[in-house]
Amino acid sequence: MKLLLRGAWLAWLALLTGCAGYQLGNIPTGEMKGVRNIWVPMVQNETFTPYLQSLVTNALIHEFDNDGTYQTGRAGESEATLRVTVVKFERSSVNQNPDNTTQTTQFRGTLTARATLTNNLTGKEIFKDLEFHGSTDYYVPNFRQGGDNIEAERQAMPLAGIKLAQNIIHQITEGW
């Protein structure tokens, strides 16, 4: 009985000490120590695709809110700054019309952006001009009657922007 009690005590002690270093929530890396708020200025757009600036900026802020690790803040009050520039939009064919292989029925739209994250407390760049991608597939409706590819692309663009924002936020919060 005494041996059983000692064994239980040792097991309990091992359990407690095994979890002693565990911490719930975000554990920032050394470069992000002290950062709680990140300022996201308006995204720059180097493509000919209109309205991407506000679309990607809103997606970034929304994804920061969804993730909850960091808050978005104002320019002078934030501990870090995330600058993003959309540098390319590519459209590629995914599926062709089975009756006419020169006619595409499904496309993939991919946004490419470069981002720089700066710790305002230390002045150090966490990452600089790191490239990110976000893509989505979309269909051209009524392809037999010559569907409207431009409208289908316009409607799919927010999904590519969300994927791009998720990839950027994942890099910031996970770091890998």
N, C-alpha and C positions, 0 to 999 in steps of 0.2 A: 504494500500500500504506500509506504514511504517512497519507494522507487518510482511508482506511478505518479505520485504527487510531484516529485522532482522533475520527472519527464514532462509533465504538463506545464510546470513552471518554466522550464527551459524553452519549450515550444512557444509559450506565450511571450517570453522575453525576445526570442528570435523574431517573432512576428512583429513586435513593436519596433525593434531596432531596424528591421528590414524596410519598414515604411517611413523611417524617421526623416529621410531626405526628400520625400515625395511632396510635391507642391501642386495644387490645383491651379488651372488657368495658364495664362501666357507667361512664359519664362523668357524674357528678352535676352538676346545675345549681347555681348559687350558693346557692340556698336549701337544698339538700340536701347541701352540702359537709360532710364529716365524719360523715354519718349512715350507719351500718352496720346498726343494729338498730332495729326499729320495734315498739313495744308496741301490741297490739291488745286493748283491754279488751272485756269482754262487750258485744256489740251490743245496743242498746236497741230495743224493739219497741213501736211506737205503734199497731199494728193489732190486730184481734181474732183473728188467726191464731196459734194456739199454736205453741210450740217454735221460732219463727223466730230467736230470740236465739242459741241454740247452733248452729243450722244454718248461719247466715250467718257467725258467728264462726269455726267450724271451716272453712268454705269459704275465708274470707280467709287463715287461717293456712296451709291446704293450698296455696292459689295462690301465696302468698309463697314457700313451700318449692319449688314447681314452677318458679317464675320464677328464683329464685336471686339476684336483684339485691340484695335486702335480706333480712336474717334477722329473725325475730320474736324479741323479747326480753321481759324482765320490766319491771315498772313503773319501778323506780328505776334500772335499768341501761341503758335504751334512750335513744338520741339523738333519737327522734321518737315521737309518739303519734298513732294513727289512731282517731278516734272515729266510729262509724257508728250511725245510727238508721234503722230501717226505718219508713217513714211510711205506706206504702200497699201493699195487694195488690189487684190488679184481675184480674177474669176476664172475658174477652171471647169471643164466639162466632167461630169460624173457619169451620166447616163444619156444614151442616144435613143431616138425614136426607133423602135424595132422595124418600122416600115420604111424609114428614111434615115440612114446612119449619118447623114450630114446635118441632121437637125437634132440639137441637144434638148433634152427634156428636164434634166436635173443638173444644176450647177453647184459648185462650192465657192462661196465667197470668203476670202481670208484677209483679215486686217493684220498688218505688221506695224508694230510701234517700237520706239526706243524710249526707255525710261531711266531717269536718274533720281535716286533717293539720297537726300542730304540730311544729316543730323545737324540741326541748327544750334544745338547746345555745344557741340565740339567743332562744327564746321567741316567735319569729315564726310566724304561721299561714301555711303554704304555700298552702292553700286552705281556705275556710270554707263550710260548708253547701252544698257542691257536690252537685248531684242526679245520681244514677246509677240505671240501670234494668237489670234482668235478667229475661228472659222465656223461656218454653219452651211448646211446644204439647203437648197431651195429648189422648188419645181416651177417650171414655166407652165401656167395654166393654159388649157386649150391649145396644146402645141400643134394639133392638127389644123387649127385655124390661124396659126401664127400668133400665139399668146404674147402677152406683154412682158418681156423679160425685164425691162427697166422697173416696172411696178413691183414685180416679184422680188427683184434685188433690193429695192427700197424697203420693202416690208421685212426682208430677212436681215438687213443691216444691224438693227438693234440686238439681234441674237449674237452676231459676231462680236459686237461691242461688249456684250456681257461676258462672253467667253474670254475675250482679251482682258477685261477688267479682273475676272476671276484668276487668270494666270498671273497677273501682276500682284494682286493681293496675296495670293498663295506664296509667291516669292518673298514678299515682305514679312508675312506672319510665320511662315515655316522656315524660310532662309535656305531652302534647297530644292 
